[in-house]
Amino acid sequence: MTNLENIEHKIMQSVQLLSAQQQEAVLEFAVSFHPNVAAPVQHSLRDLAKLPLADRQKIISPYLLAMAEDFCNDPTLTEFSVLDSEGWDN
C-alpha cells in the first residue's frame, strides 16, 4: 500500500466511525480545500424518482464508479457473496 493509499484508508476508517452529522462537517471541510468543486447536493429517493431519467443519471453517475469500487474492495460489502453460492430455497 502506497503512502497516499495508506492515508486515504486511515481517513476513510476514521470518517466511518463518525455520526452522519460529523461526516457532513468533514465533507464540508474537505470541499473547502477545492473552491471550484461544489459540495454534493443531497437528494431524497422520492426527489430523485420525480426527476426525468436523464437528470437522475446525471446526479447518480458520479457516484457509481466509487460505489462499484467499494463493492469490489470492501470486505464488509462483499460478505453477501458467500451466500450467492448457497441455494436460498434449500
Biopython code that builds the backbone (N, CA, C, O; Angstrom):
import numpy as np
from Bio.PDB.StructureBuilder import StructureBuilder

atoms = [
    (1, "MET", "N", (0.859, -1.175, 0.000)),
    (1, "MET", "CA", (0.000, 0.000, 0.000)),
    (1, "MET", "C", (0.902, 1.234, 0.000)),
    (1, "MET", "O", (1.792, 1.359, 0.841)),
    (2, "THR", "N", (0.665, 2.148, -0.953)),
    (2, "THR", "CA", (1.470, 3.368, -1.010)),
    (2, "THR", "C", (1.097, 4.284, 0.144)),
    (2, "THR", "O", (0.083, 4.090, 0.815)),
    (3, "ASN", "N", (1.932, 5.279, 0.359)),
    (3, "ASN", "CA", (1.682, 6.223, 1.451)),
    (3, "ASN", "C", (0.343, 6.932, 1.252)),
    (3, "ASN", "O", (-0.416, 7.106, 2.206)),
    (4, "LEU", "N", (0.050, 7.342, 0.008)),
    (4, "LEU", "CA", (-1.224, 8.019, -0.274)),
    (4, "LEU", "C", (-2.402, 7.086, 0.001)),
    (4, "LEU", "O", (-3.393, 7.493, 0.607)),
    (5, "GLU", "N", (-2.292, 5.838, -0.446)),
    (5, "GLU", "CA", (-3.373, 4.875, -0.188)),
    (5, "GLU", "C", (-3.548, 4.647, 1.305)),
    (5, "GLU", "O", (-4.670, 4.515, 1.793)),
    (6, "ASN", "N", (-2.431, 4.600, 2.030)),
    (6, "ASN", "CA", (-2.477, 4.402, 3.472)),
    (6, "ASN", "C", (-3.201, 5.567, 4.149)),
    (6, "ASN", "O", (-4.025, 5.356, 5.039)),
    (7, "ILE", "N", (-2.895, 6.779, 3.731)),
    (7, "ILE", "CA", (-3.557, 7.963, 4.295)),
    (7, "ILE", "C", (-5.049, 7.938, 3.983)),
    (7, "ILE", "O", (-5.877, 8.183, 4.861)),
    (8, "GLU", "N", (-5.388, 7.642, 2.729)),
    (8, "GLU", "CA", (-6.803, 7.585, 2.333)),
    (8, "GLU", "C", (-7.539, 6.530, 3.155)),
    (8, "GLU", "O", (-8.666, 6.752, 3.597)),
    (9, "HIS", "N", (-6.898, 5.388, 3.354)),
    (9, "HIS", "CA", (-7.512, 4.305, 4.119)),
    (9, "HIS", "C", (-7.761, 4.745, 5.567)),
    (9, "HIS", "O", (-8.833, 4.492, 6.117)),
    (10, "LYS", "N", (-6.780, 5.399, 6.176)),
    (10, "LYS", "CA", (-6.933, 5.870, 7.554)),
    (10, "LYS", "C", (-8.039, 6.917, 7.651)),
    (10, "LYS", "O", (-8.818, 6.916, 8.604)),
    (11, "ILE", "N", (-8.106, 7.806, 6.666)),
    (11, "ILE", "CA", (-9.164, 8.829, 6.665)),
    (11, "ILE", "C", (-10.525, 8.158, 6.575)),
    (11, "ILE", "O", (-11.436, 8.496, 7.330)),
    (12, "MET", "N", (-10.669, 7.203, 5.650)),
    (12, "MET", "CA", (-11.956, 6.524, 5.483)),
    (12, "MET", "C", (-12.352, 5.779, 6.755)),
    (12, "MET", "O", (-13.516, 5.819, 7.155)),
    (13, "GLN", "N", (-11.411, 5.109, 7.389)),
    (13, "GLN", "CA", (-11.720, 4.395, 8.632)),
    (13, "GLN", "C", (-12.185, 5.371, 9.704)),
    (13, "GLN", "O", (-13.141, 5.095, 10.427)),
    (14, "SER", "N", (-11.516, 6.500, 9.805)),
    (14, "SER", "CA", (-11.865, 7.496, 10.821)),
    (14, "SER", "C", (-13.240, 8.092, 10.559)),
    (14, "SER", "O", (-14.041, 8.253, 11.480)),
    (15, "VAL", "N", (-13.510, 8.418, 9.306)),
    (15, "VAL", "CA", (-14.783, 9.050, 8.952)),
    (15, "VAL", "C", (-15.943, 8.082, 9.164)),
    (15, "VAL", "O", (-17.026, 8.500, 9.572)),
    (16, "GLN", "N", (-15.733, 6.806, 8.894)),
    (16, "GLN", "CA", (-16.798, 5.817, 9.063)),
    (16, "GLN", "C", (-17.241, 5.689, 10.518)),
    (16, "GLN", "O", (-18.361, 5.252, 10.782)),
    (17, "LEU", "N", (-16.393, 6.058, 11.450)),
    (17, "LEU", "CA", (-16.739, 5.969, 12.868)),
    (17, "LEU", "C", (-17.536, 7.174, 13.359)),
    (17, "LEU", "O", (-18.041, 7.173, 14.481)),
    (18, "LEU", "N", (-17.648, 8.205, 12.516)),
    (18, "LEU", "CA", (-18.338, 9.436, 12.907)),
    (18, "LEU", "C", (-19.834, 9.331, 12.658)),
    (18, "LEU", "O", (-20.295, 8.506, 11.869)),
    (19, "SER", "N", (-20.577, 10.179, 13.345)),
    (19, "SER", "CA", (-22.017, 10.264, 13.099)),
    (19, "SER", "C", (-22.249, 10.904, 11.737)),
    (19, "SER", "O", (-21.332, 11.484, 11.156)),
    (20, "ALA", "N", (-23.459, 10.800, 11.233)),
    (20, "ALA", "CA", (-23.792, 11.392, 9.939)),
    (20, "ALA", "C", (-23.547, 12.907, 9.954)),
    (20, "ALA", "O", (-23.050, 13.467, 8.977)),
    (21, "GLN", "N", (-23.890, 13.553, 11.040)),
    (21, "GLN", "CA", (-23.695, 14.997, 11.150)),
    (21, "GLN", "C", (-22.201, 15.338, 11.126)),
    (21, "GLN", "O", (-21.794, 16.306, 10.484)),
    (22, "GLN", "N", (-21.400, 14.551, 11.818)),
    (22, "GLN", "CA", (-19.959, 14.783, 11.827)),
    (22, "GLN", "C", (-19.360, 14.505, 10.448)),
    (22, "GLN", "O", (-18.451, 15.214, 10.017)),
    (23, "GLN", "N", (-19.860, 13.481, 9.753)),
    (23, "GLN", "CA", (-19.378, 13.181, 8.405)),
    (23, "GLN", "C", (-19.680, 14.342, 7.463)),
    (23, "GLN", "O", (-18.860, 14.693, 6.614)),
    (24, "GLU", "N", (-20.860, 14.933, 7.618)),
    (24, "GLU", "CA", (-21.214, 16.102, 6.808)),
    (24, "GLU", "C", (-20.236, 17.249, 7.050)),
    (24, "GLU", "O", (-19.824, 17.927, 6.108)),
    (25, "ALA", "N", (-19.867, 17.464, 8.310)),
    (25, "ALA", "CA", (-18.922, 18.530, 8.649)),
    (25, "ALA", "C", (-17.554, 18.248, 8.025)),
    (25, "ALA", "O", (-16.888, 19.163, 7.541)),
    (26, "VAL", "N", (-17.142, 16.989, 8.037)),
    (26, "VAL", "CA", (-15.862, 16.614, 7.417)),
    (26, "VAL", "C", (-15.933, 16.861, 5.916)),
    (26, "VAL", "O", (-14.977, 17.368, 5.329)),
    (27, "LEU", "N", (-17.047, 16.513, 5.291)),
    (27, "LEU", "CA", (-17.216, 16.748, 3.861)),
    (27, "LEU", "C", (-17.130, 18.231, 3.534)),
    (27, "LEU", "O", (-16.435, 18.628, 2.598)),
    (28, "GLU", "N", (-17.830, 19.041, 4.300)),
    (28, "GLU", "CA", (-17.785, 20.488, 4.075)),
    (28, "GLU", "C", (-16.357, 21.013, 4.224)),
    (28, "GLU", "O", (-15.921, 21.865, 3.449)),
    (29, "PHE", "N", (-15.639, 20.507, 5.214)),
    (29, "PHE", "CA", (-14.251, 20.908, 5.431)),
    (29, "PHE", "C", (-13.393, 20.504, 4.231)),
    (29, "PHE", "O", (-12.611, 21.311, 3.729)),
    (30, "ALA", "N", (-13.536, 19.265, 3.773)),
    (30, "ALA", "CA", (-12.733, 18.783, 2.647)),
    (30, "ALA", "C", (-13.048, 19.568, 1.373)),
    (30, "ALA", "O", (-12.142, 19.910, 0.614)),
    (31, "VAL", "N", (-14.324, 19.850, 1.139)),
    (31, "VAL", "CA", (-14.717, 20.599, -0.055)),
    (31, "VAL", "C", (-14.167, 22.020, -0.007)),
    (31, "VAL", "O", (-13.918, 22.626, -1.049)),
    (32, "SER", "N", (-13.978, 22.553, 1.195)),
    (32, "SER", "CA", (-13.462, 23.917, 1.311)),
    (32, "SER", "C", (-12.045, 24.045, 0.740)),
    (32, "SER", "O", (-11.608, 25.151, 0.421)),
    (33, "PHE", "N", (-11.328, 22.934, 0.608)),
    (33, "PHE", "CA", (-9.997, 22.963, 0.005)),
    (33, "PHE", "C", (-10.056, 23.063, -1.513)),
    (33, "PHE", "O", (-9.057, 23.383, -2.157)),
    (34, "HIS", "N", (-11.219, 22.790, -2.079)),
    (34, "HIS", "CA", (-11.403, 22.827, -3.522)),
    (34, "HIS", "C", (-12.541, 23.786, -3.856)),
    (34, "HIS", "O", (-13.671, 23.350, -4.075)),
    (35, "PRO", "N", (-12.258, 25.081, -3.898)),
    (35, "PRO", "CA", (-13.331, 26.058, -4.094)),
    (35, "PRO", "C", (-14.070, 25.910, -5.423)),
    (35, "PRO", "O", (-15.203, 26.376, -5.546)),
    (36, "ASN", "N", (-13.456, 25.275, -6.414)),
    (36, "ASN", "CA", (-14.118, 25.119, -7.715)),
    (36, "ASN", "C", (-15.021, 23.900, -7.770)),
    (36, "ASN", "O", (-15.740, 23.700, -8.750)),
    (37, "VAL", "N", (-14.989, 23.085, -6.727)),
    (37, "VAL", "CA", (-15.814, 21.882, -6.683)),
    (37, "VAL", "C", (-16.946, 22.110, -5.695)),
    (37, "VAL", "O", (-16.711, 22.361, -4.513)),
    (38, "ALA", "N", (-18.156, 22.021, -6.179)),
    (38, "ALA", "CA", (-19.318, 22.228, -5.310)),
    (38, "ALA", "C", (-19.552, 20.994, -4.448)),
    (38, "ALA", "O", (-19.270, 19.869, -4.863)),
    (39, "ALA", "N", (-20.063, 21.215, -3.266)),
    (39, "ALA", "CA", (-20.433, 20.102, -2.391)),
    (39, "ALA", "C", (-21.588, 19.346, -3.033)),
    (39, "ALA", "O", (-22.457, 19.952, -3.658)),
    (40, "PRO", "N", (-21.601, 18.023, -2.880)),
    (40, "PRO", "CA", (-22.696, 17.262, -3.471)),
    (40, "PRO", "C", (-24.042, 17.668, -2.875)),
    (40, "PRO", "O", (-24.167, 17.917, -1.676)),
    (41, "VAL", "N", (-25.024, 17.725, -3.737)),
    (41, "VAL", "CA", (-26.373, 18.088, -3.303)),
    (41, "VAL", "C", (-27.061, 16.813, -2.826)),
    (41, "VAL", "O", (-27.013, 15.782, -3.496)),
    (42, "GLN", "N", (-27.691, 16.894, -1.676)),
    (42, "GLN", "CA", (-28.396, 15.738, -1.144)),
    (42, "GLN", "C", (-29.788, 15.669, -1.763)),
    (42, "GLN", "O", (-30.541, 16.642, -1.731)),
    (43, "HIS", "N", (-30.119, 14.523, -2.322)),
    (43, "HIS", "CA", (-31.448, 14.298, -2.906)),
    (43, "HIS", "C", (-32.074, 13.105, -2.202)),
    (43, "HIS", "O", (-31.418, 12.088, -1.981)),
    (44, "SER", "N", (-33.320, 13.235, -1.860)),
    (44, "SER", "CA", (-34.017, 12.083, -1.298)),
    (44, "SER", "C", (-34.391, 11.151, -2.449)),
    (44, "SER", "O", (-34.439, 11.571, -3.605)),
    (45, "LEU", "N", (-34.652, 9.893, -2.126)),
    (45, "LEU", "CA", (-35.070, 8.953, -3.167)),
    (45, "LEU", "C", (-36.366, 9.416, -3.825)),
    (45, "LEU", "O", (-36.557, 9.245, -5.029)),
    (46, "ARG", "N", (-37.239, 9.994, -3.038)),
    (46, "ARG", "CA", (-38.503, 10.494, -3.575)),
    (46, "ARG", "C", (-38.253, 11.625, -4.577)),
    (46, "ARG", "O", (-38.870, 11.670, -5.641)),
    (47, "ASP", "N", (-37.333, 12.544, -4.219)),
    (47, "ASP", "CA", (-36.999, 13.640, -5.133)),
    (47, "ASP", "C", (-36.370, 13.108, -6.420)),
    (47, "ASP", "O", (-36.693, 13.569, -7.514)),
    (48, "LEU", "N", (-35.474, 12.140, -6.280)),
    (48, "LEU", "CA", (-34.850, 11.553, -7.460)),
    (48, "LEU", "C", (-35.877, 10.875, -8.357)),
    (48, "LEU", "O", (-35.807, 10.979, -9.582)),
    (49, "ALA", "N", (-36.819, 10.190, -7.748)),
    (49, "ALA", "CA", (-37.836, 9.472, -8.524)),
    (49, "ALA", "C", (-38.710, 10.423, -9.336)),
    (49, "ALA", "O", (-39.251, 10.033, -10.371)),
    (50, "LYS", "N", (-38.851, 11.649, -8.885)),
    (50, "LYS", "CA", (-39.681, 12.631, -9.585)),
    (50, "LYS", "C", (-38.975, 13.220, -10.805)),
    (50, "LYS", "O", (-39.622, 13.777, -11.692)),
    (51, "LEU", "N", (-37.649, 13.096, -10.848)),
    (51, "LEU", "CA", (-36.886, 13.693, -11.946)),
    (51, "LEU", "C", (-36.932, 12.829, -13.196)),
    (51, "LEU", "O", (-37.122, 11.616, -13.109)),
    (52, "PRO", "N", (-36.758, 13.450, -14.364)),
    (52, "PRO", "CA", (-36.631, 12.655, -15.593)),
    (52, "PRO", "C", (-35.399, 11.749, -15.500)),
    (52, "PRO", "O", (-34.434, 12.074, -14.807)),
    (53, "LEU", "N", (-35.438, 10.635, -16.187)),
    (53, "LEU", "CA", (-34.374, 9.642, -16.105)),
    (53, "LEU", "C", (-33.004, 10.244, -16.423)),
    (53, "LEU", "O", (-32.026, 9.931, -15.743)),
    (54, "ALA", "N", (-32.915, 11.092, -17.429)),
    (54, "ALA", "CA", (-31.626, 11.692, -17.807)),
    (54, "ALA", "C", (-31.064, 12.536, -16.663)),
    (54, "ALA", "O", (-29.859, 12.521, -16.414)),
    (55, "ASP", "N", (-31.929, 13.268, -15.974)),
    (55, "ASP", "CA", (-31.477, 14.082, -14.839)),
    (55, "ASP", "C", (-31.028, 13.205, -13.678)),
    (55, "ASP", "O", (-30.040, 13.510, -13.010)),
    (56, "ARG", "N", (-31.752, 12.117, -13.437)),
    (56, "ARG", "CA", (-31.357, 11.182, -12.380)),
    (56, "ARG", "C", (-29.972, 10.616, -12.664)),
    (56, "ARG", "O", (-29.129, 10.511, -11.773)),
    (57, "GLN", "N", (-29.755, 10.254, -13.927)),
    (57, "GLN", "CA", (-28.472, 9.662, -14.299)),
    (57, "GLN", "C", (-27.340, 10.665, -14.095)),
    (57, "GLN", "O", (-26.260, 10.282, -13.646)),
    (58, "LYS", "N", (-27.562, 11.936, -14.412)),
    (58, "LYS", "CA", (-26.535, 12.962, -14.209)),
    (58, "LYS", "C", (-26.175, 13.089, -12.735)),
    (58, "LYS", "O", (-25.009, 13.291, -12.395)),
    (59, "ILE", "N", (-27.155, 12.974, -11.872)),
    (59, "ILE", "CA", (-26.919, 13.117, -10.433)),
    (59, "ILE", "C", (-26.217, 11.883, -9.870)),
    (59, "ILE", "O", (-25.308, 12.006, -9.050)),
    (60, "ILE", "N", (-26.629, 10.714, -10.301)),
    (60, "ILE", "CA", (-26.135, 9.468, -9.723)),
    (60, "ILE", "C", (-24.810, 9.009, -10.329)),
    (60, "ILE", "O", (-23.997, 8.406, -9.628)),
    (61, "SER", "N", (-24.576, 9.277, -11.597)),
    (61, "SER", "CA", (-23.414, 8.710, -12.289)),
    (61, "SER", "C", (-22.064, 9.002, -11.636)),
    (61, "SER", "O", (-21.203, 8.122, -11.656)),
    (62, "PRO", "N", (-21.825, 10.181, -11.057)),
    (62, "PRO", "CA", (-20.510, 10.385, -10.427)),
    (62, "PRO", "C", (-20.241, 9.436, -9.258)),
    (62, "PRO", "O", (-19.084, 9.210, -8.902)),
    (63, "TYR", "N", (-21.275, 8.892, -8.669)),
    (63, "TYR", "CA", (-21.118, 8.021, -7.508)),
    (63, "TYR", "C", (-20.980, 6.540, -7.889)),
    (63, "TYR", "O", (-20.560, 5.729, -7.063)),
    (64, "LEU", "N", (-21.324, 6.188, -9.112)),
    (64, "LEU", "CA", (-21.370, 4.777, -9.494)),
    (64, "LEU", "C", (-20.003, 4.114, -9.490)),
    (64, "LEU", "O", (-19.864, 2.995, -8.995)),
    (65, "LEU", "N", (-18.997, 4.779, -10.029)),
    (65, "LEU", "CA", (-17.666, 4.192, -10.071)),
    (65, "LEU", "C", (-17.137, 3.945, -8.662)),
    (65, "LEU", "O", (-16.588, 2.881, -8.377)),
    (66, "ALA", "N", (-17.301, 4.921, -7.792)),
    (66, "ALA", "CA", (-16.841, 4.764, -6.414)),
    (66, "ALA", "C", (-17.602, 3.641, -5.715)),
    (66, "ALA", "O", (-17.018, 2.870, -4.954)),
    (67, "MET", "N", (-18.903, 3.551, -5.973)),
    (67, "MET", "CA", (-19.701, 2.511, -5.351)),
    (67, "MET", "C", (-19.265, 1.130, -5.844)),
    (67, "MET", "O", (-19.144, 0.196, -5.052)),
    (68, "ALA", "N", (-19.030, 1.003, -7.143)),
    (68, "ALA", "CA", (-18.586, -0.281, -7.685)),
    (68, "ALA", "C", (-17.240, -0.677, -7.100)),
    (68, "ALA", "O", (-17.019, -1.844, -6.776)),
    (69, "GLU", "N", (-16.337, 0.295, -6.961)),
    (69, "GLU", "CA", (-15.032, 0.019, -6.364)),
    (69, "GLU", "C", (-15.180, -0.416, -4.908)),
    (69, "GLU", "O", (-14.497, -1.337, -4.460)),
    (70, "ASP", "N", (-16.070, 0.244, -4.175)),
    (70, "ASP", "CA", (-16.318, -0.140, -2.790)),
    (70, "ASP", "C", (-16.779, -1.594, -2.697)),
    (70, "ASP", "O", (-16.298, -2.350, -1.853)),
    (71, "PHE", "N", (-17.704, -1.978, -3.560)),
    (71, "PHE", "CA", (-18.229, -3.334, -3.504)),
    (71, "PHE", "C", (-17.183, -4.367, -3.906)),
    (71, "PHE", "O", (-17.244, -5.514, -3.464)),
    (72, "CYS", "N", (-16.223, -3.969, -4.741)),
    (72, "CYS", "CA", (-15.156, -4.898, -5.135)),
    (72, "CYS", "C", (-14.094, -5.039, -4.053)),
    (72, "CYS", "O", (-13.484, -6.099, -3.912)),
    (73, "ASN", "N", (-13.871, -3.973, -3.289)),
    (73, "ASN", "CA", (-12.722, -3.947, -2.385)),
    (73, "ASN", "C", (-13.043, -3.966, -0.897)),
    (73, "ASN", "O", (-12.159, -4.257, -0.091)),
    (74, "ASP", "N", (-14.255, -3.672, -0.514)),
    (74, "ASP", "CA", (-14.591, -3.602, 0.902)),
    (74, "ASP", "C", (-15.184, -4.932, 1.358)),
    (74, "ASP", "O", (-16.285, -5.295, 0.945)),
    (75, "PRO", "N", (-14.460, -5.661, 2.208)),
    (75, "PRO", "CA", (-14.946, -6.977, 2.623)),
    (75, "PRO", "C", (-16.305, -6.946, 3.306)),
    (75, "PRO", "O", (-17.060, -7.913, 3.209)),
    (76, "THR", "N", (-16.630, -5.867, 3.988)),
    (76, "THR", "CA", (-17.933, -5.820, 4.659)),
    (76, "THR", "C", (-19.070, -5.703, 3.659)),
    (76, "THR", "O", (-20.203, -6.076, 3.964)),
    (77, "LEU", "N", (-18.782, -5.191, 2.470)),
    (77, "LEU", "CA", (-19.821, -5.086, 1.452)),
    (77, "LEU", "C", (-19.895, -6.325, 0.574)),
    (77, "LEU", "O", (-20.887, -6.534, -0.123)),
    (78, "THR", "N", (-18.859, -7.143, 0.604)),
    (78, "THR", "CA", (-18.848, -8.326, -0.257)),
    (78, "THR", "C", (-19.147, -9.610, 0.500)),
    (78, "THR", "O", (-19.129, -10.689, -0.092)),
    (79, "GLU", "N", (-19.422, -9.517, 1.794)),
    (79, "GLU", "CA", (-19.711, -10.718, 2.580)),
    (79, "GLU", "C", (-20.919, -11.480, 2.045)),
    (79, "GLU", "O", (-20.982, -12.704, 2.161)),
    (80, "PHE", "N", (-21.874, -10.767, 1.464)),
    (80, "PHE", "CA", (-23.066, -11.426, 0.953)),
    (80, "PHE", "C", (-22.741, -12.370, -0.202)),
    (80, "PHE", "O", (-23.541, -13.249, -0.523)),
    (81, "SER", "N", (-21.575, -12.198, -0.830)),
    (81, "SER", "CA", (-21.226, -13.052, -1.964)),
    (81, "SER", "C", (-21.093, -14.515, -1.550)),
    (81, "SER", "O", (-21.280, -15.408, -2.375)),
    (82, "VAL", "N", (-20.775, -14.767, -0.287)),
    (82, "VAL", "CA", (-20.701, -16.137, 0.209)),
    (82, "VAL", "C", (-22.063, -16.790, 0.094)),
    (82, "VAL", "O", (-22.154, -17.980, -0.209)),
    (83, "LEU", "N", (-23.112, -16.041, 0.327)),
    (83, "LEU", "CA", (-24.463, -16.579, 0.270)),
    (83, "LEU", "C", (-24.898, -16.854, -1.161)),
    (83, "LEU", "O", (-25.806, -17.655, -1.385)),
    (84, "ASP", "N", (-24.265, -16.200, -2.135)),
    (84, "ASP", "CA", (-24.636, -16.400, -3.539)),
    (84, "ASP", "C", (-24.440, -17.857, -3.977)),
    (84, "ASP", "O", (-25.135, -18.337, -4.873)),
    (85, "SER", "N", (-23.503, -18.549, -3.349)),
    (85, "SER", "CA", (-23.222, -19.922, -3.745)),
    (85, "SER", "C", (-24.188, -20.913, -3.089)),
    (85, "SER", "O", (-24.243, -22.080, -3.477)),
    (86, "GLU", "N", (-24.934, -20.454, -2.111)),
    (86, "GLU", "CA", (-25.884, -21.337, -1.424)),
    (86, "GLU", "C", (-27.274, -21.166, -2.019)),
    (86, "GLU", "O", (-27.652, -20.074, -2.441)),
    (87, "GLY", "N", (-28.005, -22.225, -2.046)),
    (87, "GLY", "CA", (-29.366, -22.147, -2.527)),
    (87, "GLY", "C", (-30.279, -21.545, -1.473)),
    (87, "GLY", "O", (-30.313, -22.029, -0.341)),
    (88, "TRP", "N", (-31.004, -20.520, -1.813)),
    (88, "TRP", "CA", (-31.900, -19.878, -0.857)),
    (88, "TRP", "C", (-33.109, -20.740, -0.549)),
    (88, "TRP", "O", (-33.654, -20.674, 0.553)),
    (89, "ASP", "N", (-33.533, -21.545, -1.506)),
    (89, "ASP", "CA", (-34.754, -22.335, -1.334)),
    (89, "ASP", "C", (-34.501, -23.684, -0.702)),
    (89, "ASP", "O", (-35.458, -24.407, -0.424)),
    (90, "ASN", "N", (-33.261, -24.055, -0.463)),
    (90, "ASN", "CA", (-32.959, -25.385, 0.085)),
    (90, "ASN", "C", (-33.148, -25.442, 1.562)),
    (90, "ASN", "O", (-32.935, -26.489, 2.172)),
]
sb = StructureBuilder()
sb.init_structure("model")
sb.init_model(0)
sb.init_chain("A")
sb.init_seg("    ")
for serial, (resi, resn, name, xyz) in enumerate(atoms, 1):
    if name == "N":
        sb.init_residue(resn, " ", resi, " ")
    sb.init_atom(name, np.array(xyz, "f"), 0.0, 1.0, " ", f" {name:<3s}", serial, name[0])
structure = sb.get_structure()
